[in-house]
């Protein structure tokens, strides 16, 4: 049995995986899935978010040990969570059997205007500065991160529930943003295998950021033709199938 730890991105929690863990379990029935929240998010929303990715790695390692997770593990992560996964693999390579990184971007491989596309600046400023209902906020996030927002509109109710029950403080959101902006990935690939997944029509992060990582680290990259930034939401079956194929072909740890 292989263990997979899932990590979400900026201010998001395990609820935001939606139906993806079920799709993943069907594709890899022998896998054990562990959903971790970053400090400041989800079950840990009362904690103060660290201001560095390295501190987030330390917190995730501590939480996985508390849960009795047997190592080595595979990591599947998005966005900020992918930064945590990459640095976990660098910090403790013996603990990581492989990483699947989804729609992420790293310094020094890509400029800031590709890591967060400028078309989103006005919307993100409005979300940060203006008081809006939870429904309006989560609806705006869905439209930014999904290319099938109408089809996926049912998730907004779950997202609103998560926001109301486990709110992420503005301070934690800013600290996470600072951690993501400051993080600088290693120029050489982790010792464990890495698979990159990206969305060609990601309207939040330019898909060329994943191409830049793939070139620098000489690792495989698979690109979805029409999904948005939240690739596991827009096409969970595609993501699960790519991981299944990759694990069946990749060498062991």
C-alpha positions in Angstrom: 0.0 0.0 0.0 1.3 3.4 -0.9 0.4 6.5 1.1 -0.5 9.8 -0.6 -0.5 13.1 1.2 -2.6 15.8 -0.5 -1.8 19.5 0.0 -3.9 22.4 -1.2 -2.9 26.0 -2.0 -3.3 29.5 -0.7 -6.0 29.8 2.0 -7.7 26.5 0.8 -8.4 23.4 2.9 -9.1 19.8 2.5 -12.8 20.5 1.7 -11.7 22.1 -1.5 -10.6 18.7 -2.9 -14.2 17.9 -3.4 -14.8 14.6 -5.2 -11.2 14.3 -6.3 -10.1 11.9 -3.5 -12.9 9.5 -4.5 -11.8 9.6 -8.1 -8.2 9.1 -7.0 -9.1 6.1 -4.8 -10.9 4.5 -7.7 -7.9 4.8 -9.9 -5.4 3.7 -7.2 -7.5 1.4 -5.0 -4.5 0.3 -2.9 -3.5 3.9 -2.0 -4.0 5.4 1.5 -5.0 9.0 1.1 -4.1 11.5 3.9 -5.5 15.1 3.6 -3.4 17.6 5.4 -4.2 21.3 6.0 -1.5 23.9 6.0 -1.3 25.9 9.3 -3.9 28.7 9.3 -6.3 26.7 7.0 -9.1 24.2 7.6 -8.9 22.4 10.9 -5.8 24.5 11.7 -7.5 27.8 11.0 -6.9 29.0 14.5 -3.1 28.6 14.1 -1.0 31.4 12.7 0.2 30.7 9.2 4.0 30.6 8.9 5.7 33.2 6.7 8.1 30.7 5.0 7.5 27.5 3.1 10.2 25.9 5.2 8.1 26.4 8.3 5.1 24.9 6.5 7.1 21.9 5.7 8.1 21.4 9.3 4.5 21.7 10.4 3.4 19.1 7.8 6.1 16.7 8.8 5.1 17.1 12.4 1.4 16.5 11.6 2.1 13.5 9.5 4.2 12.0 12.3 1.4 12.7 14.8 -1.0 10.8 12.5 1.3 7.8 12.4 1.9 8.1 8.6 4.5 5.5 7.5 7.2 6.8 5.2 8.2 7.2 2.5 5.0 8.9 1.1 3.9 10.4 -2.2 2.8 14.0 -2.2 0.1 15.4 -4.5 -0.1 19.2 -4.2 -1.4 22.3 -5.8 -0.1 25.9 -6.0 1.3 26.9 -2.6 1.0 23.3 -1.5 3.2 22.3 -4.4 5.9 24.6 -3.0 5.6 22.9 0.3 5.9 19.5 -1.4 9.0 20.5 -3.4 10.7 21.8 -0.3 9.7 18.7 1.7 11.3 16.6 -0.9 14.5 18.7 -0.7 14.5 18.8 3.1 13.9 15.2 3.8 14.3 13.1 0.6 14.2 9.8 2.4 10.6 10.6 3.5 9.3 11.2 -0.1 8.7 8.5 -2.7 7.5 10.9 -5.4 5.7 14.2 -6.0 2.8 15.2 -8.3 2.8 19.0 -8.6 -0.3 20.7 -10.1 -0.4 24.1 -11.7 2.4 25.6 -9.6 5.1 28.2 -10.2 8.5 28.7 -8.7 11.1 31.3 -8.5 13.6 31.4 -10.1 12.2 29.7 -13.2 9.4 32.2 -14.0 8.8 36.0 -13.7 6.1 37.3 -11.4 3.7 38.3 -14.2 3.5 34.6 -15.2 3.3 33.3 -11.7 0.2 35.3 -11.1 -1.4 36.6 -14.3 -2.0 40.4 -14.2 -5.6 40.0 -15.4 -6.4 38.7 -11.8 -4.9 41.7 -9.9 -8.2 43.7 -9.8 -10.3 40.7 -8.7 -7.8 39.7 -6.1 -7.6 43.2 -4.7 -11.4 43.4 -4.5 -11.5 40.1 -2.6 -8.8 41.3 -0.2 -10.1 44.8 0.5 -13.9 44.8 0.1 -16.4 43.2 2.4 -18.5 40.7 0.4 -20.8 37.9 1.3 -19.3 34.4 1.5 -21.4 33.3 -1.5 -20.1 36.2 -3.6 -16.5 35.6 -2.5 -16.5 31.9 -3.2 -18.4 32.4 -6.5 -15.7 34.8 -7.6 -12.9 32.3 -6.6 -14.7 29.6 -8.6 -14.8 31.8 -11.7 -11.1 32.5 -11.4 -10.0 28.9 -10.8 -12.4 26.8 -12.9 -13.1 26.9 -16.6 -16.3 25.1 -16.0 -17.8 27.3 -13.3 -21.4 26.7 -14.4 -21.0 22.9 -14.3 -19.1 23.1 -11.0 -21.4 25.7 -9.3 -22.6 23.0 -6.8 -19.3 23.2 -5.0 -19.9 26.8 -3.9 -22.2 25.7 -1.1 -19.5 23.4 0.4 -16.9 26.2 0.0 -19.2 28.7 1.8 -19.7 26.2 4.6 -16.0 25.7 5.0 -15.5 29.5 5.0 -18.1 30.0 7.7 -17.0 27.1 9.9 -13.3 27.4 9.6 -12.5 31.0 8.4 -9.0 31.9 7.4 -7.9 35.2 9.0 -6.8 38.0 6.8 -3.4 38.0 8.6 -3.0 34.3 7.8 -3.9 34.9 4.1 -1.3 37.6 3.9 1.3 35.5 5.6 0.7 32.6 3.1 0.9 35.0 0.2 4.2 36.3 1.6 5.6 32.8 2.0 4.6 31.9 -1.6 6.2 35.2 -2.9 9.5 34.6 -1.0 9.9 30.9 -1.8 12.8 30.1 -4.1 12.9 26.5 -5.4 16.1 24.5 -5.8 17.6 24.7 -9.3 18.1 21.0 -9.3 15.3 18.5 -9.1 14.4 16.6 -5.9 15.9 13.1 -5.6 12.5 11.5 -5.8 10.5 11.3 -9.0 8.4 14.3 -9.9 5.4 14.6 -12.3 4.1 18.0 -13.3 0.4 18.5 -14.3 -0.8 21.8 -15.8 -3.8 23.3 -17.5 -3.1 24.9 -20.9 -5.9 27.4 -20.2 -5.1 28.2 -16.6 -6.2 31.8 -16.2 -4.6 32.3 -12.8 -1.1 30.9 -13.3 0.5 30.8 -16.8 1.0 27.2 -17.8 4.4 28.1 -19.1 5.5 28.1 -15.4 5.2 24.4 -15.3 7.1 24.1 -18.6 9.9 26.1 -17.1 10.1 23.7 -14.1 10.0 20.7 -16.4 12.9 22.0 -18.3 15.0 22.9 -15.3 14.3 19.7 -13.5 14.1 17.4 -16.5 10.9 15.8 -15.3 7.7 14.8 -17.2 4.9 17.4 -17.7 1.4 16.5 -18.9 -1.0 19.4 -19.9 -4.7 19.3 -19.9 -6.3 21.0 -22.9 -9.1 23.0 -21.4 -9.2 22.8 -17.6 -8.6 25.8 -15.3 -6.3 26.4 -12.4 -8.3 24.0 -10.2 -7.5 21.0 -12.4 -8.7 18.4 -9.8 -12.0 20.1 -9.8 -12.4 20.6 -13.6 -11.3 17.0 -14.5 -10.6 14.8 -11.5 -10.7 11.6 -13.6 -8.0 12.9 -15.9 -5.7 13.8 -13.0 -6.2 10.4 -11.3 -5.6 8.5 -14.5 -2.3 10.4 -15.2 -1.1 9.6 -11.7 -2.0 6.0 -12.1 -0.1 5.7 -15.3 2.9 7.5 -13.9 3.1 5.4 -10.8 2.8 2.2 -12.9 5.7 3.3 -15.1 7.9 5.2 -12.5 10.8 3.4 -10.8 10.4 2.6 -7.1 11.8 4.9 -4.4 
